[in-house]
Amino acid sequence: MEWDLAARRPAAVTDSLGGAVWALAVEPAAGREPGALTRLAAACDDGCARVFAAEPGQPGLAYARAMPAVAGRVVSVAWHPAGGGLVAGTSQGTLHAWDVPAAREVLRITVGARPSRNWASTLTTSLT
């Protein structure tokens, strides 16, 4: 939901297409081509991380693509600082890293011996 703060009311509403949204992450400006739209990743309740684009001067967000569904809820998302890569933590204790343009998983890490939630994700330029 986008708010018009001056009018104190919603300006636009965008459906996540995947139920509740647990986290949002804006793609770093350093990761975008000049003139490219700003992208936002959403951690969705249905097990997908979805990417939306914000068009300047247009209310709301436009759906761009979804990463392949994973087991459990996606509860955290983070972009690689150079862009193009996205990592998500799940309610099953797994981290998934994707190449966004290809919508292909490039890395999967299980955290701990028993399922635990990954409530926050952060990436460095070295992918650590």
Stockholm file with secondary structure:
# STOCKHOLM 1.0

chainA/1-128         MEWDLAARRPAAVTDSLGGAVWALAVEPAAGREPGALTRLAAACDDGCARVFAAEPGQPGLAYARAMPAVAGRVVSVAWHPAGGGLVAGTSQGTLHAWDVPAAREVLRITVGARPSRNWASTLTTSLT
#=GR chainA/1-128 SS CEEETTTTEEEECCCCSSSSEEEEEECCGGGSCTTCCEEEEEEETTSCEEEEEECTTCSSCEEEEECCCCSSCEEEEEECTTSSEEEEEETTSEEEEEETTTTEEEEEEECSSSCCCCCCCCCCTTCC
#=GC SS_cons         CEEETTTTEEEECCCCSSSSEEEEEECCGGGSCTTCCEEEEEEETTSCEEEEEECTTCSSCEEEEECCCCSSCEEEEEECTTSSEEEEEETTSEEEEEETTTTEEEEEEECSSSCCCCCCCCCCTTCC
//
